[in-house]
Amino acid sequence: MFELIVAGGWLMLPIVACSVVALAICLERLMVLRPRKITPPGLLAQVWEMTRSGTLTAEYMSVIRQESPLGRIIVAGMNNSRHGRDIMKESIQEEASHVVHDMERFLNPLGTIAAITPLLGLLGTVIGMIKVFTEIMIQGTGNAGVLAGGISEALITTAAGLSVAIPALVMHRYFQRRVDSLVLTMEQESIKLVEAIHGDREVDIR
């Protein structure tokens, strides 16, 4: 592996750095964007039951807020529920925008890595071919070893750039889809909360 990095030239350094950053982002997002961590099952039903029984205290709401992003949204809505339906919805939407921003953290850098690493590989290809043609002008086509070295450098950087870009792009799309799915779940839970408090009909909260 080290020999390939050396053979690929100096452009292998930013490509390797991109691969390390991409791996770190993927591992961090896999840990953070777990459905049970973002939208704990049964949380809304628990909060609603405590609200109806009058046992929902400020201390417990603070705990709920700290434990999950859905908890942050529920608490924001509950804190403003007495001000009416519209104010409650606005507070939920405002908190949800902050939650979504946190969930999308590091996804832009991951997408950037997926976009620039093929370009770094292409740049390495161009530099390698420039070396090849420079040697041809100086020495002619008789020195096959020099020519092969330049072509090898070009191919190694291209392969390395694509090897980093392809999984980075796949994971970027995967995380975007997971965020969209989690946002939809939180939106549905928020609608249930608003309808339960200010709606004209009974809402099944489970």
N, C-alpha and C positions, 0 to 999 in steps of 0.2 A: 504493500500500500504506500509506504513512504517513497519507494522508488518511483511509483506512478506520479506522486505529487511533485517530486523533483523533476521528473521527465516532462511534466506538463508546463513547467515554467512558473514565473512569478504570479501569473493570473490564477494559478491554483489556490493561492493563499486566500483571496476574497471569496472564491467558490467554497472552499472548506469552511471559512468563517460563516458564510451564509448557511451551510448545512448544519453547523452547530447551533446557530440561532434558531433555525427552523425546527430542529429537533426539540430544543428547549421550549419553544412556544407550543408545539404540539403536545408535549407532556404536561405542561402547565394547564392548557385549555382542556385536555382530557380529564384532569383532576377537578377543574372548576366547573365545567359544564356538564356535570352529572345531573340527570333529571331529578333524582331524589334529593339532591342538594339544592337545586334551584326551586323546584316545586314539590315540597314534601307532601306526600299523599295524606289526605285527611286533615290538613292544616285548617282549611277554611271551615270544615264541619266542626272542628274543635273550637275555633274562635267563635263561630256562630252559636254553638251550644252554651259557651261561657257567657256570651252576650245576653242570651235569653234568660239565663239563670242569674245574671247580675254578678258573676264571679270574675269577670274580666277586669283585672286591675292594671294600673299604669305600669307597675313593675313587670307584670307578665307580658304586656304589650312591648315593652322594651326588649325583653328576651326574644320574643317572636321576631321583632325587627332585625335583630342582630344575627339570627340563625339562618335566614334564607332571603333571597331576593323577593320571592312571593310574599314573605312575611313583611318586608318593607312596604310593598304595595298595599297589602291588607291593612296594616297599621295606619298608613297615610289616609286611606279611605275612612277608617273608623274614627280617626281624629277629627275628621271634617264632616262626618255623617250628620251631625246636628245642624249644619248650616244649609241643608237642602241637597237635593239630588244633583243639581248642576255643579255646585261647589265640590261635592264629593267626587264626581266624575273628573273634574279638572285636577283635583289633587292626586287622584289615582293616575291620570295621564302624565302629570308632571313627574311623579315619582317613577313611573314606568319608563319614561325617557332616560332617566339616570340609570335605571337598572339595565336597560338595553345597551346603553353606552358601555357600562362595565362588562357586560357579557361579550361585547364585540372587541374588547381590549386585545391588542396584539394581532388581530386578524388582518388589519391593513399592512403591518410589516410582513406578515406571512405571505400575503398576496403580492407584495412588492418583491419579496425573495423569489417567488414563483415566476415573476415577470423578468427580473434582471439576470438571474443565473444563466438562462440560455444566451442572453446577450453577452455576458462575460465569456461564455464558451465560444461564441461566435467571434468575439474579439481575439481570443486566443488562437482560433483558427486562422484569422487574417494575419496575425503576427507571425504564426508559424509558416504560412505560405510566403509572407514577405521574406523571411529568412531563407526559405528554399530558393526563391528567385534571385535573391542577393548572392547566394553561393553559386548559383548557376552562372550569373554574370561574371563572378570573380574566377571561379575554377572550371567552369564548363559543366558538362553533365557526367564527367568521368568519376567523380567522388560520390559513389552511391550512399556511403555511410552518412555523410553530411546531409544529403537530400532526405534520406529516410528519417534522420533525427528531427528535421523540421516538420515533415509530414506527421510524424508520430506525436510531436508536441501539439500540432493542430488538432489531431483526432482525440487526444486525451482530454484536452480542455473542453472540447465540444461534448464528449461523452459525460464528463464530470458535471458540466452545467445542466445537461438534460437529466442526469441522475438525481440532481437536487431539485430541479424545477418540477418534475412530474409528480413526485410524492407531495411536494409542498402545495402544488395546485390542487391535488386530490383532497388533501386535508383541509385546505382553505374552503373548498366547496362543502366538504362534510361539516365543518364547524358552522358555516353560514346556514346550512340546512338545519342543524341542531338548534341554533339560536332562533330561527324562524319558528320551529316547532315548539320550543319552550315559550316563546312570546305568545303564540296562539293559546297555549294552555293557560298562561297567566291572564290573558285577556278574557278567556271564558270564565275563569274563577272570579275575576273582578266584576264581570257582568252579573254573575250570581249574587255577589255581595251587595251590589247596588240594588238589584231587584228585590233581594230579601229584606232590605231596610226600607226602601222607598217605593217598591213595586206595589201593584194593586192585587197581586195574586201570590199564592204560596209558591215558593221555589224549593226544588228538591236539592238540598245541599248535602253531598256525601263526600 
